[in-house]
Each structure stands twice: as C-alpha cells, then as structure tokens.
C-alpha cells in the first residue's frame, strides 16, 4: 500500500496544491492528513480542498482541537465539528499515524530528542512504524525497534527553505519527500489574508525560512517541561 502523509498544512493553499499536483503523477492509494490543517492564512479554502479528496483520512492536530478565534470566524459550525471530530491517531496498513506522538497531540519530538526520551514516548506502541508531524522538521529514526518518522510540514516547514515537505509510505517503508512551491504565491496568500498573525508569520517564517537549528533550540526548550498525560 502506498500512503502519502501530508502534515501541518497550516492554511497554506499554494503549498498544498503543489503537493497534490505532484501526487497526480505519483502512484498512491491513500492520503493521510496529519493535523493542523487550517491554522494559517487560508483556513476555509484549505479545508474545502482537502475534503474534496476521496481517498483521504484525517488525524486531529492540536491546532484543530483548539481552534483560535480567527479560524472560528472563517469556518462554519459543521467545518469546525469536522476538524475537532477527527481521531487523534489512526492505523493504516500497520502504520500508526498521530499528530505529535501517540500519546499527545502537542508533545515535542525533534531530531535532537534523545533516544532514551523517545523510547519512553513510544513505550507500549504495538506498530513498528509511527508517523508524526507537529515540529515541522523531517526525521526518520529507529528507537527500540520502532521507526519514528516525522513527515515534515507542507505549509510551514522549519527546514531553511520554502518548499512543501511530506512523506510517502510504501508498504510501511517511509520515503521523505520535498515538493517545490511558488514562493510568490505563498507570500501573496499571506499578504491578502486577514489573519491577525499573517504579517508576523510572513516576516519570521516565509520571507526568510526558519532553519532546523533555530526551531530545534526553541522546541527543545519546550520539551524540557514535564509531560502530563491527557486527563492527568
């Protein structure tokens, strides 16, 4: 089975369209959208497009679960219910798809996360492959016999360049992919958006792409906090 894992689109319609155009020429059976679809400049347009795709499954991200006021103003009650009603994890072809980690939709795992900490995060997982996103940096590593894959971010990558990052799982074997995007179209989408954070994100993460090193430093600082299980 060939599964395209598209994570962290973040309302970036031009980037999403670029990946979907690539997939028109890439043999695949299913697309998994791994959460955080609409937090960004074009929430309604992005959600409308992904929902038009027949062979799609969805995982709920932290930004889908906890919609901000602007997203709520752009989406109908039915659209919000759709986002918030998705499962936090799904299994497909023996692969576990989650947004951040199997136990949380906002827990931080970066390429700098120690193997010992990741092993604790993955304790009890029965699948041999876990695909996640959330930290917007691709990775592919094996800890304790489990392969942990970060598919990267389609719409807001922290990779030092403006492109769309995603993954293709072929019979559970991950291939990390990158699709070029029209930078000017992305910039224009931000400039035309009424999103209150559009100018900030445009300046800090789009005009000059955030690097892995910068993002890792910030995110690992957050990861030092004690993890509290949901409901704990």
C-alpha positions in Angstrom: 0.0 0.0 0.0 1.2 3.5 -0.9 0.2 6.2 1.6 1.1 9.9 1.2 1.4 11.6 4.6 0.7 15.3 4.5 1.1 17.1 7.8 0.9 20.6 9.1 -0.6 22.3 6.0 -1.4 25.4 8.2 -3.8 27.0 5.8 -1.2 27.4 3.1 -3.2 26.6 0.0 -0.5 27.1 -2.7 1.8 24.7 -0.9 -1.0 22.1 -0.6 -1.9 22.5 -4.2 1.7 21.9 -5.2 1.9 18.6 -3.3 -1.5 17.4 -4.7 -0.3 18.2 -8.2 2.8 16.0 -7.5 0.5 13.2 -6.3 -1.4 13.3 -9.6 1.7 11.7 -11.1 2.7 9.6 -8.0 1.1 6.2 -7.5 -0.7 6.2 -4.2 -3.7 4.6 -2.6 -4.5 6.9 0.3 -3.6 10.4 1.7 -3.4 10.9 5.4 -3.7 14.5 6.5 -1.9 14.5 9.8 -3.4 17.5 11.5 -3.1 21.3 11.8 -4.9 21.9 8.6 -6.3 25.4 9.0 -4.2 27.5 11.4 -2.9 29.9 8.8 -3.8 32.4 6.1 -6.5 30.4 4.2 -8.4 28.1 6.5 -11.7 27.7 4.7 -10.1 27.3 1.2 -7.7 24.7 2.6 -10.3 22.7 4.4 -12.6 22.8 1.3 -9.9 21.4 -0.9 -8.8 18.5 1.4 -12.4 17.5 2.0 -12.9 17.2 -1.8 -10.3 14.4 -1.9 -12.0 10.9 -1.9 -9.1 8.8 -0.8 -8.2 10.8 2.3 -8.0 10.0 6.1 -7.5 12.5 8.9 -5.7 12.8 12.2 -6.7 15.7 14.5 -3.9 18.1 15.4 -3.6 20.4 18.4 -4.5 23.4 16.3 -7.6 21.6 15.0 -8.6 20.6 18.5 -8.1 24.1 20.0 -9.3 26.4 17.2 -8.4 30.1 17.7 -11.0 32.9 17.3 -9.9 33.8 13.7 -10.3 30.2 12.5 -13.7 30.0 14.1 -14.7 33.2 12.3 -13.7 31.7 8.9 -15.2 28.2 9.4 -18.8 27.1 9.7 -20.0 25.1 12.7 -20.0 22.0 10.5 -16.5 22.6 9.4 -15.3 23.1 13.0 -17.1 19.9 14.1 -15.3 18.1 11.2 -11.9 19.2 12.4 -12.5 18.6 16.0 -14.2 15.3 15.5 -11.2 13.5 13.9 -9.4 10.8 15.8 -6.0 11.6 17.5 -4.5 8.5 15.9 -5.3 6.1 13.1 -3.7 2.9 11.9 -3.4 2.2 8.2 -1.5 -0.7 6.7 0.1 -1.5 10.0 1.4 2.1 10.5 0.3 4.3 13.3 -0.4 8.0 12.3 -0.5 10.6 15.0 0.0 14.4 15.1 2.8 14.8 17.6 3.2 11.5 19.5 1.0 8.5 20.0 0.1 9.8 23.5 -0.3 13.5 22.9 -1.1 16.0 20.0 1.3 18.6 21.3 4.3 16.7 22.7 7.7 17.8 21.2 10.0 15.4 19.4 12.8 16.9 17.3 15.9 15.5 15.6 17.7 16.4 18.8 15.4 14.5 21.2 17.5 11.8 23.0 16.8 8.2 22.1 16.0 7.5 25.7 13.2 10.1 25.9 11.8 8.9 22.6 11.8 5.3 23.7 9.7 6.3 26.7 7.3 8.2 24.5 6.9 5.1 22.3 6.6 2.6 25.1 3.6 0.4 24.6 3.2 1.1 20.9 2.5 -2.1 19.0 3.1 -0.9 15.5 6.6 -1.0 14.1 6.3 2.4 12.3 4.9 5.7 13.7 4.4 8.7 11.5 4.1 12.1 13.2 4.5 15.8 12.5 3.9 18.9 14.7 7.5 20.1 14.9 7.7 20.8 11.1 11.1 19.0 10.6 11.5 15.7 8.8 13.2 12.8 10.5 13.4 9.1 10.2 15.0 7.1 13.0 14.6 3.8 14.8 14.4 3.5 18.6 13.7 0.3 20.5 12.7 -1.5 17.3 10.1 1.2 16.3 10.7 3.5 13.4 9.7 7.1 14.2 9.1 9.3 11.1 8.3 13.0 11.0 6.7 13.7 7.6 7.6 17.4 7.8 5.3 20.3 7.1 3.6 21.0 3.9 2.7 24.6 4.7 5.2 25.9 7.4 8.4 23.9 7.4 11.4 24.6 9.6 13.9 23.4 7.0 15.7 26.6 6.0 13.9 26.8 2.6 10.4 27.4 1.3 9.1 24.1 0.0 6.5 21.6 0.9 7.7 18.6 2.9 5.8 15.3 3.2 6.4 11.6 3.2 5.3 8.6 1.2 4.9 5.2 2.9 5.3 2.3 0.6 4.2 -0.9 2.4 5.2 0.9 5.6 8.6 1.9 4.3 9.0 5.7 4.6 10.4 8.0 1.9 10.8 11.6 2.8 9.8 13.9 0.0 10.1 17.6 -0.8 8.0 19.5 -3.4 8.9 23.0 -4.7 6.3 25.7 -4.2 5.7 29.0 -5.8 7.2 31.3 -3.2 5.5 34.4 -4.6 2.1 32.8 -4.5 2.7 31.9 -0.8 3.8 35.4 0.0 0.7 36.8 -1.8 -1.6 34.5 0.1 -0.2 35.8 3.4 -0.4 39.4 2.3 -4.0 39.1 1.2 -5.1 37.3 4.3 -7.0 38.9 7.2 -5.4 36.5 9.6 -4.2 38.6 12.6 -0.8 36.8 12.6 -0.2 36.9 8.9 2.3 39.7 8.8 4.2 38.2 11.8 4.5 34.7 10.3 5.2 36.1 6.8 8.2 38.0 8.1 9.6 35.4 10.5 8.9 32.1 8.7 8.1 32.8 5.0 10.1 35.7 3.7 13.1 34.1 5.5 12.6 30.5 6.1 13.1 29.2 9.7 16.0 26.8 10.0 16.2 23.4 11.7 18.7 24.7 14.2 16.6 27.7 15.2 13.4 25.6 15.5 15.2 22.8 17.4 16.5 25.3 20.0 13.1 26.7 20.7 11.2 23.4 20.6 13.6 21.5 22.8 13.2 24.3 25.4 9.5 23.5 25.5 10.2 19.7 25.6 12.0 20.1 28.9 8.7 20.6 30.6 7.3 17.6 32.5 4.8 15.7 30.3 1.4 15.4 31.7 -0.8 12.7 30.1 -4.2 13.9 28.7 -6.6 14.0 31.6 -3.7 13.8 34.1 
